[in-house]
Amino acid sequence: MNLITAALTALFNRIPRRHTLENVKDINAIINEYETLLINIEAVNVFYEKNIPVFFDELEVVRAGIKKSTDNKASKKNKDNFFDDASGTLKDMIQALTDLYGDGNRTA
C-alpha cells in the first residue's frame, strides 16, 4: 500500500457519523486533507488528471451538507440528517477514489 492509499484509508476511518460541534470541526479538517490528496492524485498522470475533477464537484455537495448541519434555523433532527448524509457521501467518495486510484499506476 503506497502513501496516498494509506492516507485515504486513514481519512475514511476518521470520518465521524454523529453530528456534534466537535465532529463538524473534524469533518471539515478531513475534507481539507482529502482535497489536498485529490490535488496530489490529479498530478500523478494524465489518467488521473482526467478522472479526478468529478471528485472535486462532489466535494462541494459534502461541504454544503456540512454547512446545512450547522444552520441555527434547522431542527436537531434535520442537522443530524444533513450531517449523516454528508458524512456518508464523503465515505462513499473516498471509497470510490481509493478504488479508482488503486496502486497509483493506472494509465488507462
SEMI-280502 format. One record per residue (C-alpha): residue in three letters; x, y, z. Coordinates in steps of 0.001 Angstrom, whole numbers, padded with zeros to 6 digits, always signed. Last residue first. Layout:
BEGIN
alaXYZ
...
END
This chain:
BEGIN
ala-005985+003836-018836
thr-002775+004964-017141
arg-003132+003414-013728
asn-000019+003340-011547
gly-001318+004853-008327
asp-001801+001493-006615
gly-005571+001625-006921
tyr-006547+005235-007591
leu-010022+004410-008861
asp-010841+002073-005968
thr-009454+004514-003399
leu-011377+007317-005092
ala-014617+005337-004904
gln-014015+004561-001221
ile-013224+008217-000512
met-016379+009299-002316
asp-018589+006783-000499
lys-017201+007909+002864
leu-017781+011544+001900
thr-021352+010759+000869
gly-021969+009068+004208
ser-020519+012067+006066
ala-022724+014451+004094
asp-025890+012397+004550
asp-025240+011964+008280
phe-024528+015670+008712
phe-027688+016727+006895
asn-029740+014146+008810
asp-028348+015190+012210
lys-028995+018860+011425
asn-032518+017956+010310
lys-033159+016084+013572
lys-031741+018928+015664
ser-034039+021355+013855
ala-032625+023790+011328
lys-032710+027544+011998
asn-029241+027585+013586
asp-027727+026147+010413
thr-024734+023973+011357
ser-025938+020863+009536
lys-026592+022988+006448
lys-022866+023800+006296
ile-021997+020107+006491
gly-024392+019389+003641
ala-022951+022204+001527
arg-019420+020913+002124
val-020480+017437+001030
val-022032+018782-002180
glu-018867+020802-002849
leu-016834+017610-002507
glu-018921+016019-005240
asp-017599+018559-007726
phe-014000+017980-006608
phe-014498+014231-007014
val-015747+014731-010572
pro-012473+016510-011379
ile-010376+013355-010630
asn-010780+011301-013812
lys-008977+013394-016453
glu-005980+014321-014282
tyr-005901+010754-013003
phe-005360+009356-016487
val-002996+012211-017434
asn-000522+011399-014658
val+000233+011822-010941
ala-000897+015469-010662
glu-004565+014626-010081
ile-003512+012382-007211
asn-001792+015277-005424
ile-004758+017620-005923
leu-007151+014937-004683
leu-004911+014354-001653
thr-005088+018060-000799
glu-008878+017924-001098
tyr-008964+014961+001267
glu-006922+016850+003855
asn-009353+019780+003652
ile-012358+017450+003881
ile-010837+015721+006910
ala-010387+019087+008650
asn-014035+019927+007908
ile-015035+016507+009228
asp-013213+017127+012497
lys-014703+020585+013073
val-018198+019241+012411
asn-017390+016305+014702
glu-016521+018684+017545
leu-019797+020592+017128
thr-021696+017324+017203
his-023496+015408+014475
arg-022784+011692+014600
arg-021078+009716+011823
pro-017453+010831+012154
ile-014992+010205+009310
arg-011676+009033+010772
asn-011602+005595+009111
phe-012009+007060+005639
leu-009233+009559+006315
ala-006867+006760+007355
thr-007763+004718+004283
leu-007140+007709+002022
ala-003770+008341+003712
ala-002757+004694+003265
thr-003719+004818-000411
ile-001713+008024-000803
leu+001323+006579+000971
asn+001502+003339-001017
met+000000+000000+000000
END
